[in-house]
Amino acid sequence: MRPDVRTHLEWIRLAIEEMEQYAPLVGGFAAFKADRAKQLIVERCLIVIGEAVVRIGREAPELPLSEMKKIIMARNIIVHDYERVSIDILFIIYDRHIPLLKSEVEALLK
């Protein structure tokens, strides 16, 4: 694996770790909805993840990451179309999709 691709994977891993550390999903959706700081942390981390995936797509499009296009689309919405950002969608991405991405990134980094 090329060093720059490995660096992008490390950025994804770090962003996921930061979400888990600073915005844990303790208390489910109700707690997440009530905590604006957690929402902002997740938004920021999803931007970092999305940008890393954009760069991976350019440099190593064959890399087996699920939902690359959806990750990039989510990043673009958060950055450019922020009035469409929904707390519900942020929670769903974090709760349902980030665990798969985390396991894929960890496997690629081994």
Residue pairs with C-beta under 8 A, 6 or more apart in sequence:
1 60
1 108
2 59
2 60
4 55
4 59
5 56
5 59
5 60
5 63
6 109
8 52
8 53
8 55
8 56
8 59
9 52
9 56
9 105
9 108
9 109
10 109
11 48
11 49
11 52
12 48
12 49
12 52
12 53
12 101
12 105
13 102
13 105
13 106
13 109
14 48
15 45
15 46
15 48
15 49
15 52
16 45
16 49
16 98
16 101
16 102
16 105
18 41
18 45
19 41
19 42
19 45
19 94
19 98
22 38
22 41
23 32
23 35
23 37
23 38
23 39
23 41
23 42
23 45
23 94
25 31
25 32
25 91
25 94
25 95
29 88
29 91
31 38
32 38
32 39
32 87
32 90
32 91
32 94
33 87
33 91
39 87
39 90
42 90
42 93
42 94
43 78
43 85
43 90
46 74
46 75
46 78
46 90
46 93
47 75
47 78
47 79
49 71
49 75
49 101
50 71
50 72
50 74
50 75
50 76
50 78
50 79
51 75
53 65
53 68
53 71
53 72
53 75
54 72
54 75
56 63
56 65
56 68
57 68
57 72
63 108
64 104
64 108
65 71
65 101
65 104
65 105
65 108
66 100
66 101
66 104
67 97
67 101
70 97
71 101
74 89
74 93
77 84
77 85
78 85
